[in-house]
Structures are given as C-alpha cells and as structure tokens.
Amino acid sequence: MAITITKNPHPLSAEKRAEQLVEPGFGRYFTDHMVSAEWTAEKGWGELALVPYGPLSLDPASMVLHYGQEIFEGLKAYRQPDHSIALFRPESNAARFARSAARMALPELPAEMFLESIEALVKADQEWVPTKDGESLYLRPMMIATEVGLGVRPSNKALYLLLASPAGAYFKGGVKAVTVWISTEYVRAAPGGTGEAKCGGNYAASLVAQQEAAAKGCDQVVWLDAVERSYVEEMGGMNLYFVMGKGKKARILTPKLTGALLPGITRDSLLTVAAELGYKVEEGSITVKEWRKGVESGEITEVFACGTAAVITPVGHVKSAKHEWSHNKGESGPITLELREALLGLQHGLKPDTQGWMRKINV
Ligand SMILES: Cc1ncc(COP(=O)(O)O)c(C=O)c1O
C-alpha cells in the first residue's frame, strides 16, 4: 500500500526531545509527524500521507464541529529489551475502530491502512519511543466528518488522522489505589446508544459526572446500567474486574459486554492472562449491592480497573450517595499486582508472548 512521506524540515532538536522525555506525562507532547488520509463517498479512501505534525485548517461549518461525528482509538508502542519496538494487539484496535466507524455512520478504514499508518509513524518518530520502565509511545488514531454544511446527515467526507505522544509510567513510586464515586445521577451509555463505540461524544457527556466525582473527593466515576441503575458497567475510561476469594482458588469476574460497555482490549487480554495464571475467570454481572455485600462478607477481596493508559489500577475506596467501603485496606491487592506485572511484562517483552499478541515494527 502506498504512503507518501514528507519529512518535517524542522524536527525538535535531540536536546529538546530528551527534555520532554524526562517527564512525558500523558498527551502533553506530540512527535514530529502525523499521518492523514481523506475519504469521500464518491472516491473512497485516498492515499495515506505522513506529514509534519501541525494544525489543521477546517471550515467552521465542517460537520464534526456541529454534530460530533468523530471516533478515536488509543494504543501503545513499547520499547523491547533488545531496543526494538512492538505494538500490543493493534489488529484489535483496527477492528474496534471499524466498529466505532460503523456505529457513527463514518467510513470504515481498512485494517491494513490502520496498521500501515501506525508502522510508518512509529518508524519515522522512533526516537520518541521512551526507554524507561513502564513508558511507551501512545498512538491516537482518529476520524472526523469534514463535509461542510449544517444538514444533520452522515458526512460525505471524512479525515483520518494518526498522532503520537510519548507517555510516562502512569504510577511513579508504586501503584496507587483510586477512590471511586458511584454515579446514580448520570449514565454513560444506554441500550441502543453509543456506549460500545469509542466516539468523542461519550467522553464529553462523562465530564460532568467526573466533576461530580471530584467534588465528592473521588478520583474516578463508576458507571451503572441506564435502566435499573444497579448493574456495575465500567469506571471512567477503564473496564472493571472483581476478585472473589484469595490465592490460586480466587475467581475473577468482569461485567459482561452488554452493548453499553466499551469492549476494552486490556479487559479482553486479561481474560486470557488470568486464566493462564490459573485463575477462574468469568464474564458476568454484579450489582452495586452485591459489590458492597461481597466486600462486607469478605467474598470480594480486590477490585481493579484496566485499560491501555494505566494498564491496571487498583480500586481502594468506594463512595456512593448512601454508602462507603474499602477493599484490602485501600491498598493494591496481591492478585491485582500479579496481573499487572504479567501484562506489563508481556507488553515490554519481558515475558513470553504465548498468544502472538506483540507486533514488531520494522524500523
Ligand atoms: C470507556 C472506556 N472503557 C474502557 C476502556 C479500556 O479499553 P482498552 O483496554 O482497549 O484501552 C477505555 C479506553 O479505551 C474507555 O475509554
């Protein structure tokens, strides 16, 4: 497949880049290049183009700016012990990007184009892939509706973009458990809605609940189902796992995908990784009351959230309008840490890749 390459004539100097890589944070700095491709209903997808990173010029009547026809993805490139670079399950992100596109009446980007754009950008900006423990290059594929006009209908023009941003280790100085707020006032997604799609609108609608959680002294929101407001769905931008029991006899449960949850690739990977470590893993359902009672009785021993950005985050304390409880004295539990280590080890090339999930970049 063809990709035209226009190198940035003014890349950041090696010294400035090194300065940014000391503490990259998350989504703060961007690499020297980006990739784009245009689609029209008439001609389909045009060629991929790797170009210098920079602002877009958009007509203010572009449909995305009015009706939010937009989707995105998030995945990471990891430095391996031999200094090569590898992606973790990028085909799964390509597939989810296509499903999100279908839901938002945007064109599906062929998986080969998705993968090729990522390989080209990581190759061009390979010096930006950090080398320190737990760090990575975060990749942000996105697509917007670019037809000009205010009619409410699917756009006949779209723009695919791929950005890259160095990401620091999420937790410095040890994994920190979060405090969560169970939102009964706001819902993230309803049956038939867009919960399964990674579209910007879902995140815009979540911000007020995140503000509410912060006002209650919490770090993150836990979303419940829209109909009964009792089944636990997910946490902020991460899926949830519940550990029942202790040691190798423990059972691990994650809320099943109902159409309202974002089907996380980390969630899916953990179903396999936990089973490989000898745990019984299941996709099921759990209500807030079952969660609270399970903690009270001692059956639920640990709870954690998982996603690409923070890998695995322990949930230490839980608050709702009426109740408050903690797991494992507010600290990370042993199974949470074991799974975190297993997954990070796999992504950073320190553990055998039994499932063929890592895709090396030919630099
Ligand atoms: C709402 C939501 N849930 C879960 C996830 C976790 O998905 P993944 O593991 O693919 O990063 C994300 C992040 O993409 C998300 O935004």
The ligand as an SDF file (V2000), in Angstrom:
LIG
                    3D

 16 16  0  0  0  0  0  0  0  0999 V2000
  -14.8910    3.9470   28.3840 C   0  0  0  0  0  0  0  0  0  0  0  0
  -13.6960    3.0680   28.2840 C   0  0  0  0  0  0  0  0  0  0  0  0
  -13.7490    1.8580   28.8360 N   0  0  0  0  0  0  0  0  0  0  0  0
  -12.6920    1.0030   28.7650 C   0  0  0  0  0  0  0  0  0  0  0  0
  -11.5260    1.3620   28.1300 C   0  0  0  0  0  0  0  0  0  0  0  0
  -10.3720    0.3980   28.0810 C   0  0  0  0  0  0  0  0  0  0  0  0
  -10.1400   -0.0240   26.7670 O   0  0  0  0  0  0  0  0  0  0  0  0
   -8.6930   -0.5320   26.3210 P   0  0  0  0  0  0  0  0  0  0  0  0
   -8.3340   -1.6210   27.2480 O   0  0  0  0  0  0  0  0  0  0  0  0
   -8.8910   -1.0170   24.9140 O   0  0  0  0  0  0  0  0  0  0  0  0
   -7.7900    0.6320   26.4160 O   0  0  0  0  0  0  0  0  0  0  0  0
  -11.4300    2.6300   27.5610 C   0  0  0  0  0  0  0  0  0  0  0  0
  -10.1900    3.0670   26.8840 C   0  0  0  0  0  0  0  0  0  0  0  0
  -10.0680    2.8980   25.6940 O   0  0  0  0  0  0  0  0  0  0  0  0
  -12.5390    3.5030   27.6210 C   0  0  0  0  0  0  0  0  0  0  0  0
  -12.4560    4.7220   27.0880 O   0  0  0  0  0  0  0  0  0  0  0  0
  1  2  1  0
  2  3  1  0
  2 15  2  0
  3  4  2  0
  4  5  1  0
  5  6  1  0
  5 12  2  0
  6  7  1  0
  7  8  1  0
  8  9  2  0
  8 10  1  0
  8 11  1  0
 12 13  1  0
 12 15  1  0
 13 14  2  0
 15 16  1  0
M  END
$$$$
